[in-house]
Amino acid sequence: MKKPSAKLRDEIAKLQEQLKIAETREAERIGRIALKAGLGEIEIDEAELQAAFEQLTKRFRGGQGATAGKERGGAAVVSQQTAPVTSGAGAGSAGEA
């Protein structure tokens, strides 16, 4: 049975709201963790920070991210190095924190 377009639009609007709530919850969680780790106290260019987060994402997804690290207490400590600045959608977006 086909749904009328108005009902589909309502469902899409509800899903978009759920997505917004989920993204906010995830951002707050990551923000709290970043602050606990001391990221709020260092000065770093947003593009560099985004590139570092992208490397971290690759690492935890099993990609080729930053692998030069030492194991300490069960957590890998990655050596500090300047990450390449990436361009594209979302790279260094001002206003997102």
C-alpha positions in Angstrom: 0.0 0.0 0.0 1.4 3.4 -1.0 1.5 6.3 1.4 0.4 9.8 0.4 3.2 12.3 -0.1 2.0 14.4 2.9 2.5 11.4 5.2 5.9 10.7 3.8 6.9 14.4 4.3 5.8 14.1 7.9 7.8 11.0 8.4 10.9 12.6 6.8 10.5 15.7 9.1 10.3 13.4 12.2 13.4 11.5 11.0 15.3 14.7 10.4 14.5 15.9 13.9 15.6 12.5 15.3 18.9 12.9 13.3 19.4 16.4 14.7 18.9 15.2 18.3 21.3 12.2 17.7 24.0 14.4 16.2 23.7 16.9 19.1 24.0 14.0 21.6 27.1 12.6 19.8 28.7 16.1 19.5 28.2 16.7 23.2 29.7 13.3 24.1 32.7 13.9 21.9 33.1 17.4 23.2 33.1 16.2 26.8 35.8 13.6 26.0 37.9 16.2 24.1 37.7 18.6 27.0 38.7 15.8 29.5 41.7 15.0 27.2 42.8 18.7 27.3 41.9 19.7 23.8 40.1 22.8 25.0 43.3 24.2 26.4 45.5 24.0 23.3 45.5 26.4 20.4 45.2 24.5 17.1 43.9 25.5 13.7 40.4 24.0 13.0 41.6 22.4 9.8 44.5 20.7 11.6 42.2 19.5 14.3 39.7 18.1 11.8 42.5 16.3 9.9 43.7 14.8 13.2 40.1 13.6 14.0 39.9 12.1 10.5 43.1 10.2 11.1 41.7 9.0 14.4 38.5 7.8 12.7 40.5 5.8 10.2 42.6 4.3 13.0 39.5 3.1 14.8 37.8 1.9 11.7 40.8 -0.2 10.8 42.2 2.1 8.2 45.8 3.4 7.8 45.5 6.3 10.2 48.2 7.3 12.6 50.0 4.1 13.7 53.2 5.5 15.2 52.2 5.2 18.8 53.2 3.5 22.1 50.9 1.4 24.2 50.4 2.8 27.7 47.9 1.3 30.0 45.8 -0.2 27.2 45.5 3.0 25.2 47.7 3.9 22.3 49.5 7.3 22.6 50.0 8.7 19.1 53.1 10.9 18.5 52.4 14.5 17.7 53.0 15.3 14.1 51.5 17.9 11.8 48.6 16.4 9.9 48.0 17.3 6.3 45.2 19.9 5.8 42.4 18.3 3.8 40.0 20.2 1.6 36.5 19.4 0.8 33.1 19.5 2.5 33.4 20.0 6.2 37.1 20.7 6.3 37.6 23.6 8.7 34.0 24.5 8.9 33.7 27.6 11.1 30.8 27.6 13.5 30.9 23.9 14.3 32.5 23.1 17.6 
